[in-house]
Amino acid sequence: MPKLQLNEIAVKEAINRVTERVFRMDFTWDWPAGVALYGVSRVHEATGQQHYLESLVRWTDEQLEEGIPRLTVNAVSIGHTLIHLYKETKQEKYLNAAISMAEYLRTEAPRFAGGIFQHTVSQNYSFPEQAWVDTMFMAGYFLVRMGALLKNSDYMEDGLLQYHGHEDFLQDADTNLYYHGWDHLAKSNMSAVFWARGNSWAAYTMVMALKEVEVTHPSYMRIYDSLRDQLSTLVRLQSDEGLWHTVLQDDSSYAEMSGSSGIAAALVRYNEAIGSPLYNTYIQKSIAGILGSITENGSVADVSAGTAVMNNADGYKEVPRRRVQGWGQGLALVFLASLLTYEWKETSDYGLIVERG
């Protein structure tokens, strides 16, 4: 498999523009910030640049001074930033806030079907006994990370339960793609659409969960197999421009950048997990497409707005994509940061070849 050809200077410049744009956005303690700041935390991890950490600290401290608002399943995604800040600073206030959010999930968040979280995107909308694939990132991955951080088996097992429950309800046996949602009352996947951003939530968080779960744990191979089969389908749906359509199997739907970034990042991390540059050809195609979507002012273009489980495929195709969105910024940063630490790349500006020896 070929190594990636990567202009590292261009990637770092894009990262800086996108991150600066993040901190020119006004976020509340909710999932748009959760995804955007998770991306910044990955950038700090990849580059070691202190100013990224300082920006995360400043935003989080201001919010903690105001007090954590009433939580939802989606809003606990801020916990990813709290974990990173605690690891970097060892300040107990970040860990204590993260624990309070994990305890909300454990004791208060609505559930159904033996413990699966009912999706709650905000306090204003209720989706009784519905599972949405978004929850795998917002809450499932957070609990797995908390379980690993604290060696807390209750958090770990609850997070893994979310992965397995969402696999049961959302992963299609024929295509291995993930549906957006499941209605347990109606016993249906509603519009039964394979949505790009939804599949990126599943793919990216599954591969990242594998970093936290012991290979001897029964859940490891279950998550791995689900991910392996999903990715084998996703790469065959990549467009010639290196992107993915918002309705994955519908070429007439627009190419969507948050989903494309999340899927491409999952391919990078999967290659690392299996110790092979298996998907380098697809990752290479994604680089130009995703970098090309970043404007001079750091906005990631062509990101679909907040998206409920729509009534049909046309509903997804009509979701607007003209505004900058926190999740688009964050997932683009996740992908770009992954390239900087990737093991099979050749950086054209520095002549550095990094590969597994």
Secondary structure, DSSP 4 states (H G I P E B T S, - for coil): -PPEEE-HHHHHHHHHHHHHHHTTS---SSHHHHHHHHHHHHHHHHH--HHHHHHHHHHHHHHHHH------TTGGGGHHHHHHHHHHH--HHHHHHHHHHHHHHHHTS-EETTTEEPP-S-TT---TTEEETTHIIIIIHHHHHHHHHHT-HHHHHHHHHHHHHHHHHHB-TTT-PBPSEEETTTTB-TT---BHHHHHHHHHHHHHHTTTS-TTSHHHHHHHHHHHHHHHHHGGG--TTS--BSBTT-TTSPB-HHHHHHHHHHHHHHHHHHTS-TTHHHHHHHHHHHHTTB-TTSPBPS-PPP----SSHHHHHTS---S--HHHHHHHHHHHHHHHT-SSEEETTTTEEE---
